Amino acid sequence: MLTDPSQPASRPLRAWQRRALAKYLSTKPQDFLAVATPGAGKTTFGLRVAAELLADRTVEAVTVVAPTEHLKHQWSLAAAGAGIALDPDFRNGDGITSSDYQGVVLTYAQVAAHPTLHRVRTERRKTLVILDEVHHAGDAKSWGDAIREAFTPAVRRLSLTGTPFRSDDSPIPFINYEPDADGAQRSRPDHSYGYTDALKDGVVRPVLFLAYSGEARWRTSAGDEFSARLGEPLTAEQTARAWRTALDPSGDWLPAVLQAADTRLTQLRRGGMPDAGGLVIATDHVSAKAYAKTLQRITGAEPVVVLSDDPKASGRIAEFAESDERWMIAVRMVSEGVDVPRLAVGVYATSASTPLFFAQAIGRFVRSRRPGETASIFLPSVPVLLGLASELEAERDHVLGKPHREKDGWDDELLAQANATRDEPGEEEKAFTSLGADAELDQVIYDGSSFGTAAFSTTEEEQDYLGLPGLLEPDQVRALLRQRQEEQLDVVGKRETEAKSAKAEEQAREQAERASRPQNVQEQLRKLRKELNTLVALHHHRTRKPHGKIYNELQRSCGGPPTAMATVEQLEERIATLRSW
């Protein structure tokens, strides 16, 4: 039992942890839901509650339920540091543990496999149950039923999560739901601590998202070849195929992005974070191993690869966390609760795009160790990901009867496609062959705002953003990005003024060029599409309208097909219309 005041649980808590603890101890309710942004310290808070309840004999035992085997051991280590002995190796088959332990750590799957066993254990002693990342209790109806069956007899239940929302209607056990203004049932936390508050308090790092676009090309099983630009409004099928083509290990897009990410990692290591690490989140095992070869060519060092079916995965993660190695590549293993504080650069190289997965993935990079540290996430310029990046600071609850599918100008079919997380290639991927994709920096997203990259060449754009200082306070990041944006707006404005004054000369020159040689339609279309994308990004910055909504308004105003199928004349008309706005 915790009696030593030198133990971590007795050390000063963060302000939000003190407020939450005071709220909890004032009533000691049977059920309490604490929602805190990833990296804020939910584990420390949970163990402090456990220590208090053990000390005053409100409870005699502690049961922690976590999503994965890796987190079972992480919880056990953290509890040991707080003076609480929890058995991470408890097995359903044995059903026993040493009396030296004050409790056990389980997984949700383990409870679901034998809920009666865990109900009996809970009934035998006054037990505190800590449900870590409690939204997992709704992953399947059987899981929710098992958690409810096993832990209804608990004297106290503490639910913790960084992301209480789900994309479905599966209710989460022991969570209170109340009707909202629309009549839907909304989860009600007892204490909330969001990313915005944590950023102000210096508990988490500011996150910059560097979105990369590019022309993707593929061939269907029928032999037809197509191309589309990442970031443009496309059909669900076009978006899925362009996205998959960009992530193809044998193409050019991913290696270029990995090179840029490694450059950023070097900048951070030189600029105040000497042990900064990088993480590539891959879709499947095959891609992860291929990405590792690419990174080895770029850096000259073999990265750490963590696969979900590797029994040594937890050890590899722990070793990487304590090492000075540059890169780790993981498939599904690095999710909620995995603690590698030195991670500062991420490459989101997966097709998974539910709000829950995205929030938890980004949560691996936000834990702050010292003032001024920043995180940089490289990702495909896909509407659903850009939207999630822009809404990083949004606080969501779990709403029954109203799944999280905000449109913001996106097509319902596109969102359904993007939110269908697939960890292994399926029939859709077999229906086409990737031919390649170019990569270029499209925009930088920070604090919900998009900063375009229009005014300079691709190399200059990247170096300007990749070379940001390694240590910056949130306000300094915002000021630098705004300065960059203002410089670009000035350049674009000057160019527009010069273009207007020389309009007649340009028209004459263009006519002469058209008369002297045939137009290269492909180059012209590519140039116009990039110009349109740039103007849309700038218009978004001025009006805060989502990119998809701007594209849709242009299409309605000017008529014609989507951007990917528009002609030169139609693109020129849309550019002129957008400039008039």
BELPEQUI-V141470 format. One record per residue. N is the residue number from 1. RES is the residue in one letter. BURIAL is # if it has 24 or more other C-alpha atoms within 12 Angstrom, else .. Layout:
n/res/burial
N/RES/BURIAL
N/RES/BURIAL
This chain:
n/res/burial
1/M/#
2/L/#
3/T/.
4/D/.
5/P/.
6/S/.
7/Q/.
8/P/#
9/A/#
10/S/#
11/R/.
12/P/.
13/L/#
14/R/.
15/A/.
16/W/#
17/Q/#
18/R/#
19/R/.
20/A/#
21/L/#
22/A/.
23/K/.
24/Y/#
25/L/.
26/S/.
27/T/.
28/K/#
29/P/.
30/Q/#
31/D/#
32/F/#
33/L/#
34/A/#
35/V/#
36/A/#
37/T/#
38/P/#
39/G/#
40/A/#
41/G/#
42/K/#
43/T/#
44/T/#
45/F/#
46/G/#
47/L/#
48/R/#
49/V/#
50/A/#
51/A/#
52/E/#
53/L/#
54/L/#
55/A/.
56/D/.
57/R/.
58/T/#
59/V/#
60/E/#
61/A/#
62/V/#
63/T/#
64/V/#
65/V/#
66/A/#
67/P/#
68/T/#
69/E/#
70/H/#
71/L/#
72/K/#
73/H/#
74/Q/#
75/W/#
76/S/#
77/L/#
78/A/#
79/A/#
80/A/#
81/G/#
82/A/#
83/G/#
84/I/#
85/A/#
86/L/#
87/D/#
88/P/#
89/D/#
90/F/#
91/R/.
92/N/#
93/G/.
94/D/.
95/G/.
96/I/.
97/T/.
98/S/.
99/S/.
100/D/.
101/Y/#
102/Q/#
103/G/#
104/V/#
105/V/#
106/L/#
107/T/#
108/Y/#
109/A/#
110/Q/#
111/V/#
112/A/#
113/A/.
114/H/#
115/P/#
116/T/#
117/L/#
118/H/#
119/R/#
120/V/.
121/R/#
122/T/#
123/E/#
124/R/.
125/R/#
126/K/#
127/T/#
128/L/#
129/V/#
130/I/#
131/L/#
132/D/#
133/E/#
134/V/#
135/H/#
136/H/#
137/A/#
138/G/#
139/D/#
140/A/.
141/K/.
142/S/#
143/W/#
144/G/#
145/D/#
146/A/#
147/I/#
148/R/#
149/E/#
150/A/#
151/F/#
152/T/#
153/P/#
154/A/#
155/V/#
156/R/#
157/R/#
158/L/#
159/S/#
160/L/#
161/T/#
162/G/#
163/T/#
164/P/#
165/F/#
166/R/#
167/S/#
168/D/#
169/D/.
170/S/#
171/P/#
172/I/#
173/P/#
174/F/#
175/I/#
176/N/#
177/Y/#
178/E/.
179/P/.
180/D/.
181/A/.
182/D/.
183/G/.
184/A/.
185/Q/#
186/R/#
187/S/#
188/R/#
189/P/#
190/D/#
191/H/#
192/S/#
193/Y/#
194/G/#
195/Y/#
196/T/#
197/D/.
198/A/#
199/L/#
200/K/.
201/D/.
202/G/#
203/V/#
204/V/#
205/R/#
206/P/#
207/V/#
208/L/#
209/F/#
210/L/#
211/A/#
212/Y/#
213/S/#
214/G/#
215/E/#
216/A/#
217/R/#
218/W/#
219/R/#
220/T/.
221/S/.
222/A/.
223/G/.
224/D/.
225/E/.
226/F/#
227/S/#
228/A/#
229/R/#
230/L/#
231/G/#
232/E/#
233/P/#
234/L/#
235/T/#
236/A/#
237/E/#
238/Q/#
239/T/#
240/A/#
241/R/#
242/A/#
243/W/#
244/R/#
245/T/#
246/A/#
247/L/#
248/D/#
249/P/#
250/S/#
251/G/#
252/D/#
253/W/#
254/L/#
255/P/#
256/A/#
257/V/#
258/L/#
259/Q/#
260/A/#
261/A/#
262/D/#
263/T/#
264/R/#
265/L/#
266/T/#
267/Q/#
268/L/#
269/R/#
270/R/.
271/G/.
272/G/.
273/M/#
274/P/.
275/D/#
276/A/#
277/G/#
278/G/#
279/L/#
280/V/#
281/I/#
282/A/#
283/T/#
284/D/#
285/H/#
286/V/.
287/S/#
288/A/#
289/K/#
290/A/#
291/Y/#
292/A/#
293/K/#
294/T/#
295/L/#
296/Q/#
297/R/.
298/I/.
299/T/.
300/G/.
301/A/.
302/E/.
303/P/#
304/V/#
305/V/#
306/V/#
307/L/#
308/S/#
309/D/.
310/D/.
311/P/.
312/K/.
313/A/#
314/S/#
315/G/.
316/R/#
317/I/#
318/A/#
319/E/.
320/F/#
321/A/#
322/E/.
323/S/.
324/D/.
325/E/#
326/R/#
327/W/#
328/M/#
329/I/#
330/A/#
331/V/#
332/R/#
333/M/#
334/V/#
335/S/#
336/E/#
337/G/#
338/V/#
339/D/#
340/V/#
341/P/#
342/R/#
343/L/#
344/A/#
345/V/#
346/G/#
347/V/#
348/Y/#
349/A/#
350/T/#
351/S/#
352/A/#
353/S/#
354/T/#
355/P/#
356/L/#
357/F/#
358/F/#
359/A/#
360/Q/#
361/A/#
362/I/#
363/G/#
364/R/#
365/F/#
366/V/#
367/R/#
368/S/#
369/R/#
370/R/.
371/P/.
372/G/#
373/E/#
374/T/#
375/A/#
376/S/#
377/I/#
378/F/#
379/L/#
380/P/#
381/S/#
382/V/#
383/P/#
384/V/#
385/L/#
386/L/#
387/G/#
388/L/#
389/A/#
390/S/#
391/E/#
392/L/#
393/E/#
394/A/.
395/E/#
396/R/#
397/D/#
398/H/#
399/V/#
400/L/#
401/G/.
402/K/.
403/P/#
404/H/#
405/R/#
406/E/.
407/K/.
408/D/#
409/G/.
410/W/#
411/D/#
412/D/.
413/E/.
414/L/#
415/L/#
416/A/#
417/Q/#
418/A/#
419/N/#
420/A/.
421/T/#
422/R/#
423/D/#
424/E/.
425/P/#
426/G/.
427/E/.
428/E/.
429/E/#
430/K/.
431/A/.
432/F/#
433/T/#
434/S/#
435/L/#
436/G/#
437/A/#
438/D/#
439/A/#
440/E/#
441/L/#
442/D/#
443/Q/#
444/V/#
445/I/#
446/Y/#
447/D/#
448/G/#
449/S/#
450/S/#
451/F/#
452/G/#
453/T/#
454/A/#
455/A/#
456/F/#
457/S/.
458/T/#
459/T/.
460/E/.
461/E/#
462/E/#
463/Q/.
464/D/#
465/Y/#
466/L/#
467/G/#
468/L/#
469/P/#
470/G/#
471/L/#
472/L/#
473/E/#
474/P/#
475/D/.
476/Q/.
477/V/#
478/R/#
479/A/.
480/L/.
481/L/#
482/R/#
483/Q/.
484/R/#
485/Q/#
486/E/.
487/E/.
488/Q/#
489/L/#
490/D/.
491/V/.
492/V/#
493/G/.
494/K/.
495/R/.
496/E/.
497/T/.
498/E/.
499/A/.
500/K/.
501/S/.
502/A/.
503/K/.
504/A/.
505/E/.
506/E/.
507/Q/.
508/A/.
509/R/.
510/E/.
511/Q/.
512/A/.
513/E/.
514/R/.
515/A/.
516/S/.
517/R/.
518/P/.
519/Q/.
520/N/.
521/V/.
522/Q/.
523/E/.
524/Q/.
525/L/#
526/R/#
527/K/.
528/L/#
529/R/#
530/K/#
531/E/#
532/L/#
533/N/#
534/T/#
535/L/#
536/V/#
537/A/#
538/L/#
539/H/#
540/H/#
541/H/#
542/R/.
543/T/.
544/R/.
545/K/#
546/P/#
547/H/#
548/G/#
549/K/#
550/I/#
551/Y/#
552/N/#
553/E/#
554/L/#
555/Q/#
556/R/.
557/S/.
558/C/.
559/G/.
560/G/.
561/P/.
562/P/#
563/T/#
564/A/#
565/M/#
566/A/#
567/T/.
568/V/#
569/E/.
570/Q/#
571/L/#
572/E/#
573/E/#
574/R/#
575/I/#
576/A/.
577/T/#
578/L/#
579/R/.
580/S/.
581/W/.
